[in-house]
Amino acid sequence: MTGEATHASEQRFREIQAEGEAGRVPELRAGDVIYLNTRIYIGHGRDDFHGGLTEVIEFNRGSTPFVVVAKEQRPAYN
C-alpha cells in the first residue's frame, strides 16, 4: 500500500469512527477498515481470539444493518 493509500484509509477509518461516536450507523463500503470488539474464548484452540481491525467485505443496511468482514468467515455482524 502506498503512503497516499494508507493516508486515505486512515482518513476513512476516522470518518467511520466519528459517525459511530455521533450515534449514527455509518454507510460502510467494501474495503473499509473497521474495528470489531475483542472476544476471547477458552478451550477452542487456535481460534480463541476474535476481533481487532478487519476489512469490510459486504454491508447491508436493511432494517437491521449487517456487515460481513474478512477476518471472520461466519454470519454477518449487526
N, C-alpha and C positions, 0 to 999 in steps of 0.2 A: 504494500500500500504506500502510495506517495505521501509526502508531507501535506499536500493540498487535500488529498482524500481523507487523511487522518483528521485534519482540522475540520472538514465538513462533517465527518461522522461524529466528532466530539460536539460540534455545534448542534447537530440534530438531536443528540442524546440530551443535551441541556434543554432544548425546546420541549422534548417529550417530558422530561422531569418537571419543568415549570408548569406544564398543563396538569400533570398529576397533583402537584403541590397546590394548585389552584382549585382542586376538586373536580376537574373535568377529565373525561376519558379522551386521551389523545387519539388522533387519527394515525394509526401505525401503518407503515408501508413495509413490504418485503425488503429486507436488507437493513432495516433499522436495528440498532443495538439497544437492548433493554436489560434491566436487572430483575432477576427472579429472586424472591425471598429464599433464603437458605433453609433447607430441610435436611436433617441428619437422621439416619436410621441405624439401629444397632443390629448386626447379625445378617445383613444382606450380602456381605462380601464386598465385591468391588463397586457396587452401586449404592453404597451407604450415603454418599453426599450428593445432594442436588442443589441447584441454584447458582447464582452469580450472573455475570454478563453472558448474554446469548443473543443470537441473531433471529429476528422475526422472519419466519417463512411465509406465514399467511395470517391475515387479520380479517375477522368477520364481525362487523358492528352489530347487526341484527338487534333483537330486543335485549339480548344479553351479549355484550362483547366477548369474543373468544379469540385467543391468539395461539398459533402453533409456532414453536421455536425449534431451532436447530439442535440444541443440546438435549432436548427431551423428546424422544420419538415415542410419544404417548398421546393420549387425548389432549385436546386443547385446554388452555387455562382461561378462566374468566376473571 
